[in-house]
Amino acid sequence: MIDSRETYQYYIKQDQLALGRQQDGRPRFFGDEIWKFEILLRKVEYDLNCRHGAVGKLIGKWHKMRFHRLSVRLGFTIPPNVFGPGLSIPHYGTIVVHGNVRAGKNCRLQEGVTIGATNGSHEAAVIGDNCYFGSGAKVIGAVRIADDVAVGANAVVTKDIMESGTTWVGIPAKRINNQGSRSNLCSALFEKEAD
């Protein structure tokens, strides 16, 4: 969770790496809407968690309004304070995430992903680090997903996935191999780990 200016900057750098963006940190004027969305998401998180006082709240409202408009335009329903650093959204398209989801670092969401609660419950998924969700994947209910898990296209997860480094597909999702998610994530995220 972003709790200081330093963690805000760290989240931005990790998101930038996850998206494969150049290190100058600035999105292009035309295009780069997803990168602009992620920057605004992190600004809103910083505003909610760190800004206080009248001026801070005014800035926060401005960022929240811009974030909402861009969310609607891109089809993303991603609330603040859900994803750790290294969030990657490679394509436009409907993505819906419940506000009580908690996801670790380096999460990649393809278009059409839904991660939600069920039957009016407010309990939602807890997702580990380095997870990948393919196009149209669904995670329903208060399930736990281990680190380094890949959920394939159109898979539906309704039960806990506690085996790290595995790939799951189908309805309901079943394990098909032990390859995990790293081949689906930006390799730059893991270069420092290798050192």
C-alpha positions as CSV (number, residue, x, y, z in Angstrom):
1,M,0.0,0.0,0.0
2,I,1.3,3.5,-0.8
3,D,2.0,5.2,2.5
4,S,4.7,7.8,1.5
5,R,6.1,9.7,-1.4
6,E,8.9,7.1,-1.7
7,T,6.5,4.2,-2.0
8,Y,4.4,6.1,-4.5
9,Q,7.5,6.6,-6.7
10,Y,8.5,2.9,-6.2
11,Y,5.0,1.8,-7.4
12,I,5.1,4.1,-10.4
13,K,8.6,2.7,-11.4
14,Q,7.4,-0.9,-11.0
15,D,4.2,-0.3,-13.0
16,Q,6.3,1.3,-15.7
17,L,8.6,-1.7,-15.8
18,A,5.7,-4.1,-15.9
19,L,4.2,-2.2,-18.8
20,G,7.5,-2.2,-20.7
21,R,7.6,1.6,-20.8
22,Q,10.7,3.6,-21.4
23,Q,12.4,5.0,-18.3
24,D,11.6,8.7,-18.9
25,G,8.3,8.1,-17.0
26,R,6.2,10.4,-19.1
27,P,3.3,9.0,-21.2
28,R,3.0,10.3,-24.8
29,F,0.4,13.1,-25.3
30,F,-1.6,10.8,-27.7
31,G,-1.8,7.2,-26.8
32,D,-0.5,5.6,-23.6
33,E,-4.0,5.7,-22.1
34,I,-3.3,2.6,-20.0
35,W,-0.1,4.1,-18.6
36,K,-2.0,7.3,-17.9
37,F,-4.6,5.3,-16.1
38,E,-2.1,3.5,-13.9
39,I,-0.4,6.8,-13.0
40,L,-3.8,8.2,-12.0
41,L,-4.6,5.1,-10.0
42,R,-1.4,5.5,-8.0
43,K,-2.0,9.2,-7.6
44,V,-5.5,8.5,-6.2
45,E,-4.0,5.9,-3.8
46,Y,-1.4,8.4,-2.7
47,D,-4.1,11.1,-2.2
48,L,-6.3,8.7,-0.1
49,N,-3.5,7.4,2.0
50,C,-1.1,10.4,2.5
51,R,-2.7,13.7,1.7
52,H,-4.3,15.7,4.5
53,G,-5.7,19.2,4.8
54,A,-7.9,21.2,2.5
55,V,-5.5,21.6,-0.3
56,G,-4.6,17.9,-0.3
57,K,-8.3,17.0,-0.4
58,L,-8.9,19.4,-3.3
59,I,-6.0,17.8,-5.2
60,G,-7.3,14.4,-4.4
61,K,-10.8,15.3,-5.7
62,W,-9.2,16.5,-9.0
63,H,-7.2,13.3,-9.4
64,K,-10.3,11.1,-8.5
65,M,-12.4,12.9,-11.1
66,R,-9.8,12.4,-13.8
67,F,-9.3,8.8,-12.8
68,H,-13.0,8.1,-12.9
69,R,-13.4,9.6,-16.4
70,L,-10.4,7.6,-17.8
71,S,-11.7,4.4,-16.1
72,V,-15.1,4.8,-17.8
73,R,-13.4,5.5,-21.2
74,L,-11.2,2.5,-21.0
75,G,-13.8,0.1,-19.4
76,F,-11.8,-0.5,-16.2
77,T,-13.4,-0.8,-12.8
78,I,-10.3,-1.0,-10.6
79,P,-10.6,0.6,-7.2
80,P,-7.6,2.1,-5.4
81,N,-5.5,0.2,-2.9
82,V,-6.1,-3.2,-4.4
83,F,-2.9,-4.0,-6.4
84,G,0.7,-4.0,-5.3
85,P,3.5,-2.5,-7.4
86,G,4.1,-3.8,-10.9
87,L,0.5,-3.8,-12.2
88,S,0.3,-4.5,-15.9
89,I,-2.7,-4.0,-18.1
90,P,-1.6,-4.6,-21.7
91,H,-4.9,-4.0,-23.5
92,Y,-8.1,-1.9,-23.4
93,G,-11.3,-3.8,-22.5
94,T,-13.6,-4.4,-19.7
95,I,-11.8,-5.3,-16.4
96,V,-13.8,-5.5,-13.2
97,V,-12.2,-5.9,-9.8
98,H,-14.0,-5.8,-6.4
99,G,-12.7,-3.2,-3.9
100,N,-11.9,-5.8,-1.3
101,V,-9.5,-7.8,-3.5
102,R,-5.9,-7.8,-2.3
103,A,-3.3,-8.6,-4.8
104,G,0.5,-8.7,-4.5
105,K,3.2,-7.3,-6.7
106,N,3.6,-7.9,-10.5
107,C,0.0,-8.8,-11.4
108,R,-0.9,-8.8,-15.1
109,L,-4.6,-8.5,-16.2
110,Q,-5.6,-9.2,-19.8
111,E,-8.9,-7.8,-21.1
112,G,-12.2,-9.2,-19.9
113,V,-10.9,-10.2,-16.5
114,T,-13.3,-10.2,-13.5
115,I,-12.1,-10.6,-9.9
116,G,-15.2,-10.3,-7.7
117,A,-17.2,-11.4,-4.7
118,T,-20.2,-13.6,-4.8
119,N,-23.8,-13.8,-3.5
120,G,-23.7,-10.4,-1.9
121,S,-20.6,-11.2,0.1
122,H,-18.0,-8.5,0.7
123,E,-15.2,-11.1,0.9
124,A,-13.0,-11.2,-2.2
125,A,-9.9,-12.9,-3.5
126,V,-6.4,-12.6,-1.9
127,I,-3.9,-13.0,-4.7
128,G,-0.2,-13.6,-4.3
129,D,2.8,-12.1,-6.1
130,N,3.6,-12.6,-9.8
131,C,0.2,-13.7,-11.0
132,Y,-1.2,-13.6,-14.5
133,F,-4.8,-13.6,-15.6
134,G,-5.5,-14.4,-19.2
135,S,-8.3,-12.9,-21.4
136,G,-11.7,-13.4,-19.9
137,A,-10.5,-15.1,-16.7
138,K,-12.8,-15.0,-13.8
139,V,-12.0,-15.3,-10.1
140,I,-15.2,-15.5,-8.1
141,G,-15.5,-15.4,-4.3
142,A,-13.1,-15.3,-1.3
143,V,-10.5,-17.5,-2.9
144,R,-6.7,-17.5,-2.2
145,I,-4.3,-17.7,-5.0
146,A,-0.6,-18.5,-4.4
147,D,2.4,-16.8,-5.9
148,D,3.5,-17.3,-9.5
149,V,0.1,-18.7,-10.7
150,A,-1.1,-18.3,-14.3
151,V,-4.9,-18.4,-14.8
152,G,-5.6,-19.1,-18.5
153,A,-8.0,-17.4,-20.9
154,N,-11.7,-17.8,-19.9
155,A,-10.8,-20.0,-16.9
156,V,-13.1,-19.7,-13.9
157,V,-11.5,-19.9,-10.4
158,T,-14.0,-20.7,-7.6
159,K,-11.7,-22.5,-5.2
160,D,-8.3,-21.8,-3.6
161,I,-5.1,-22.3,-5.7
162,M,-2.4,-23.0,-3.1
163,E,0.2,-24.5,-5.4
164,S,2.8,-21.9,-6.4
165,G,4.2,-21.9,-9.9
166,T,1.2,-23.6,-11.6
167,T,-1.0,-22.9,-14.6
168,W,-4.8,-23.3,-14.4
169,V,-7.4,-23.4,-17.2
170,G,-11.0,-24.5,-17.8
171,I,-14.4,-24.1,-16.1
172,P,-13.9,-24.8,-13.2
173,A,-10.2,-24.1,-13.4
174,K,-7.9,-27.2,-13.2
175,R,-4.1,-27.3,-13.0
176,I,-2.5,-28.3,-16.3
177,N,1.2,-27.8,-15.6
178,N,3.9,-26.4,-13.3
179,Q,5.1,-23.6,-15.6
180,G,3.7,-20.8,-13.6
181,S,3.3,-17.1,-14.6
182,R,6.8,-15.7,-15.2
183,S,6.8,-16.3,-18.9
184,N,3.7,-14.0,-19.1
185,L,5.2,-11.2,-17.1
186,C,7.8,-8.6,-18.1
187,S,11.3,-10.1,-17.5
188,A,12.6,-6.7,-16.4
189,L,10.7,-7.1,-13.1
190,F,12.9,-10.1,-12.2
191,E,16.3,-8.8,-13.3
192,K,17.2,-7.4,-9.9
193,E,16.1,-10.7,-8.2
194,A,18.6,-12.6,-10.3
195,D,21.5,-10.3,-9.2
